[in-house]
Amino acid sequence: MADVSKTSAVNSSLQSIQKITKAAGKAQTALTTGRKVNKVTDDPNSYFVAKALSDRAGDLTQRKAAVDQGVSALNVANTALDSIDKFAEQLKGIAEAAKSASPAEQRALSRQFEEVGRQISNVAQDASYQGVNLLTGNNQLDVQFDQRPDSRLTVDGLNLDGTAVNAQSGLFSVAAFQANGDFKLSAFGLAGGSFTAAGGNVGQIGNVIGAIDSGISRLRGQAASLGSNVAILQERLNYTDQQANELQTGADKLTLADLNEEAARTAAAQTRHQIGINSLSIAGDQQRAILQLLGNG
């Protein structure tokens, strides 16, 4: 017996069911993933625009991590400067006391002066963050905010370890801090490297105090500069965070699904699917009835 061809009504019902099944599957995927655009075939334009926005947001998020690390590096340096400032004030207090001290007291004050100086050197050497030390050597902090080469902040460090000659450094001159970590009082022009060399010469000890004051001024100027740079990085951190969020929000607007809408579509598709099944059944019954009539005839 030859195959019986499907009628146009049956074909129409089958095509309708296929379309409904496809729509139901798409709505179900949207409900499951929370996105109406999951692959390029869903909506090529929205897919590629959203991907570009998401990629940009991801790049900025990575930059944000680098900016955050830059803030930490500056905070480490600033904390160290605060400690060094306090040590420098101690040096000044020791020098002031040496003006009216006895020779024995001056020798003891000299030893104390050098010990505090060594601690300044130690703090400067310890102020390192991920290999960057803004208080020793010629280290530099470079933080890039964006892909543009000019979108960055470069912070130059200062030298407190005595490896660079700077006539304006006062306390932090190359002669005071030695490469081996020693601190030499003789660098301040006191013969024998002791306050006893100055004796009652208030002028000589005054020169020591002047050098310390010069160093303190340098420290505080650098601390102010670092503090300003921290503020810049913090603001850029906030800006980058907001920019990344806006970019991701823009991408989500193109791809996220309205769950209420997709749920309604799923329910409607299920109803239409059942109607399609019923239509297919009716069309089949009609075909069978016709065949029966032809057979009886």
Salt bridges, closest charged atoms under 4 A:
ASP42 OD1 - LYS39 NZ 3.44
ASP55 OD2 - LYS51 NZ 2.96
ASP82 OD2 - LYS86 NZ 2.76
ASP85 OD2 - ARG220 NE 2.69
GLU89 OE2 - ARG220 NH2 2.77
GLU96 OE1 - LYS99 NZ 3.18
GLU115 OE1 - ARG118 NH2 2.85
ASP142 OD2 - ARG152 NH2 2.58
ASP146 OD2 - ARG56 NH2 2.86
ASP213 OD1 - LYS92 NZ 3.00
ASP241 OD1 - LYS64 NZ 3.02
ASP252 OD1 - ARG35 NH2 3.49
GLU261 OE2 - ARG265 NH2 2.52
GLU262 OE2 - ARG265 NH1 3.25
ASP285 OD1 - ARG288 NH2 2.01
